[in-house]
Amino acid sequence: MMKLEKREEIFRAALELIAEHGFHGAPMAMIAERAGVGAGTIYRYFENKDVLIAELYREVEDKLSTAIQEGYVTEKPFRERFLHIGTAVLRFFIENPRDFRYLEQFHNSPYGVEHRRDKLQGKKGEGNLFCMLFDEGIYQQVMKDFPLPILFALAFGPLLSVARDHILGFITLDDALIVRTVEACWDGVRR
């Protein structure tokens, strides 16, 4: 196995195991076994488990960011941009259930608290697409004037719930239902 392939296998194994068992239920030895590498091999690529978890998060976040930015046009009307982002987020999650479960665990763990706080306060670069959009919406008075955490909860909280329910098989999201769901999120934050 080539060096890059080993790193990718370690990422894949860590993503699968953490999505299945959580951070504490996925020790490095188990990740190494699933990746088909020796336990010591992981430490050639990642100093420790915390570094692996942070780098895996960045990789998943980059994939999500790429999906969101594909076809995103800053010159389009505000509502269309909001709907684009919401639809891209929801589609990414239902098409990548392991990534979704990983992100949920990350954001709801001590690993994600500081990251999330920085993102909501506009201190992290990529999260700024959301922050800039919401700031613009408040400034243009097309969105309710709430603090960013509340706007995020109103706009994206329902998307997370329906993505989770789709992945668990409680609902089936087709194109029409995705559009209606994202439009309902818009209704929750628009003035």
C-alpha positions as CSV (number, residue, x, y, z in Angstrom):
1,M,0.0,0.0,0.0
2,M,1.4,3.4,-0.9
3,K,1.8,6.1,1.7
4,L,-1.2,8.2,0.5
5,E,-3.4,5.1,0.3
6,K,-2.5,4.1,3.9
7,R,-3.5,7.6,5.1
8,E,-6.8,7.4,3.2
9,E,-7.4,3.9,4.6
10,I,-6.8,5.2,8.1
11,F,-9.2,8.1,7.5
12,R,-11.9,5.7,6.1
13,A,-11.5,3.3,9.0
14,A,-11.6,6.1,11.6
15,L,-14.7,7.6,10.0
16,E,-16.5,4.3,9.9
17,L,-15.6,3.3,13.4
18,I,-16.3,6.7,15.0
19,A,-19.6,7.0,13.1
20,E,-20.5,3.5,14.4
21,H,-19.1,3.6,18.0
22,G,-18.3,7.2,18.9
23,F,-14.9,8.7,19.7
24,H,-14.3,6.6,22.8
25,G,-15.5,3.4,21.2
26,A,-13.0,3.6,18.4
27,P,-9.5,3.1,19.9
28,M,-6.4,3.5,17.7
29,A,-5.8,-0.2,17.7
30,M,-9.3,-0.9,16.3
31,I,-8.8,1.9,13.7
32,A,-5.5,0.3,12.6
33,E,-7.1,-3.1,12.4
34,R,-10.0,-1.8,10.2
35,A,-7.5,0.1,8.0
36,G,-5.3,-3.0,7.6
37,V,-2.2,-1.4,9.0
38,G,-0.1,-1.9,12.1
39,A,-1.1,0.1,15.2
40,G,2.3,1.9,15.0
41,T,1.7,2.9,11.4
42,I,-1.1,5.3,12.4
43,Y,1.4,7.3,14.5
44,R,3.6,7.9,11.4
45,Y,0.7,9.9,10.0
46,F,-1.0,11.3,13.1
47,E,0.7,12.3,16.3
48,N,-2.2,11.1,18.4
49,K,-5.9,10.4,18.2
50,D,-6.8,14.0,18.8
51,V,-4.8,15.0,15.8
52,L,-6.5,12.3,13.7
53,I,-10.0,13.4,14.8
54,A,-9.2,17.1,14.0
55,E,-7.8,16.2,10.6
56,L,-10.6,13.9,9.8
57,Y,-13.0,16.7,10.7
58,R,-11.2,19.2,8.4
59,E,-11.4,16.7,5.6
60,V,-15.2,16.1,6.0
61,E,-15.8,19.8,6.4
62,D,-13.8,20.5,3.2
63,K,-16.0,18.0,1.3
64,L,-19.1,19.6,2.7
65,S,-17.8,23.1,1.8
66,T,-17.0,22.0,-1.8
67,A,-20.5,20.6,-2.1
68,I,-22.0,23.9,-0.9
69,Q,-19.9,26.1,-3.1
70,E,-20.6,24.1,-6.2
71,G,-23.0,26.3,-8.2
72,Y,-23.2,28.9,-5.5
73,V,-23.4,32.4,-7.1
74,T,-23.0,35.4,-4.9
75,E,-24.8,37.6,-7.3
76,K,-28.1,35.7,-7.0
77,P,-30.9,37.0,-4.9
78,F,-30.6,36.3,-1.1
79,R,-33.4,33.8,-0.9
80,E,-31.9,31.7,-3.8
81,R,-28.5,31.6,-2.1
82,F,-30.1,30.5,1.2
83,L,-32.1,27.8,-0.6
84,H,-28.9,26.7,-2.5
85,I,-26.9,26.3,0.7
86,G,-29.7,24.5,2.6
87,T,-30.3,22.1,-0.3
88,A,-26.6,21.4,-0.7
89,V,-26.2,20.8,3.0
90,L,-29.2,18.4,3.2
91,R,-28.2,16.5,0.0
92,F,-24.6,16.2,1.2
93,F,-25.8,14.7,4.5
94,I,-28.2,12.2,3.0
95,E,-25.6,11.1,0.3
96,N,-22.8,10.8,2.9
97,P,-24.4,9.4,6.1
98,R,-21.1,8.4,7.7
99,D,-19.8,12.0,7.2
100,F,-23.1,13.3,8.7
101,R,-22.8,11.0,11.7
102,Y,-19.2,12.0,12.2
103,L,-20.0,15.7,12.0
104,E,-22.8,15.3,14.5
105,Q,-20.6,13.5,17.0
106,F,-17.8,16.1,16.5
107,H,-20.0,19.1,17.0
108,N,-21.7,17.6,20.0
109,S,-18.4,16.6,21.7
110,P,-15.7,18.5,23.5
111,Y,-13.7,18.4,20.3
112,G,-16.3,20.5,18.5
113,V,-17.4,23.0,21.1
114,E,-14.5,25.5,20.6
115,H,-14.6,25.0,16.8
116,R,-18.3,25.6,16.7
117,R,-18.1,28.7,18.9
118,D,-15.4,30.2,16.7
119,K,-17.4,29.4,13.6
120,L,-20.5,31.1,15.0
121,Q,-18.5,34.1,16.1
122,G,-17.0,34.4,12.6
123,K,-13.4,33.4,13.7
124,K,-13.1,30.4,11.4
125,G,-12.6,31.0,7.7
126,E,-14.9,28.5,5.9
127,G,-17.8,29.0,8.3
128,N,-17.9,32.6,7.3
129,L,-20.0,31.8,4.2
130,F,-22.9,31.1,6.5
131,C,-22.0,34.0,8.8
132,M,-21.6,36.4,5.9
133,L,-24.9,35.3,4.4
134,F,-26.7,35.7,7.7
135,D,-25.1,39.0,8.5
136,E,-26.1,40.2,5.0
137,G,-29.7,38.9,5.5
138,I,-30.0,40.8,8.8
139,Y,-28.5,44.0,7.3
140,Q,-30.8,43.8,4.3
141,Q,-33.7,43.1,6.7
142,V,-34.7,40.0,4.9
143,M,-33.9,37.7,7.9
144,K,-35.0,37.9,11.4
145,D,-32.7,39.8,13.7
146,F,-31.5,37.0,16.0
147,P,-28.0,36.1,17.2
148,L,-26.2,33.8,14.8
149,P,-26.6,30.7,17.0
150,I,-30.4,31.1,16.9
151,L,-30.4,31.7,13.2
152,F,-28.3,28.6,12.7
153,A,-30.7,26.6,14.8
154,L,-33.7,27.8,13.0
155,A,-32.1,27.4,9.5
156,F,-30.1,24.2,9.9
157,G,-31.5,22.5,13.0
158,P,-34.5,21.1,11.0
159,L,-32.2,20.0,8.2
160,L,-30.1,18.0,10.6
161,S,-33.2,16.4,12.1
162,V,-34.7,15.4,8.7
163,A,-31.3,14.2,7.5
164,R,-31.0,12.0,10.6
165,D,-34.5,10.7,10.1
166,H,-33.8,9.9,6.4
167,I,-30.6,8.1,7.3
168,L,-32.5,6.1,10.0
169,G,-35.3,5.2,7.5
170,F,-38.1,7.1,9.3
171,I,-38.7,9.2,6.2
172,T,-37.7,9.2,2.6
173,L,-36.5,12.5,1.2
174,D,-37.1,12.9,-2.5
175,D,-36.3,16.0,-4.5
176,A,-39.7,17.6,-3.9
177,L,-39.6,17.0,-0.1
178,I,-36.0,18.3,0.1
179,V,-37.1,21.6,-1.6
180,R,-40.2,21.9,0.6
181,T,-38.1,21.3,3.7
182,V,-35.4,23.9,2.8
183,E,-38.2,26.4,1.9
184,A,-39.7,25.8,5.4
185,C,-36.4,26.6,7.0
186,W,-36.3,29.8,5.0
187,D,-39.8,30.6,6.3
188,G,-38.4,30.1,9.8
189,V,-35.7,32.8,9.4
190,R,-37.1,35.3,6.9
191,R,-38.8,38.5,8.0
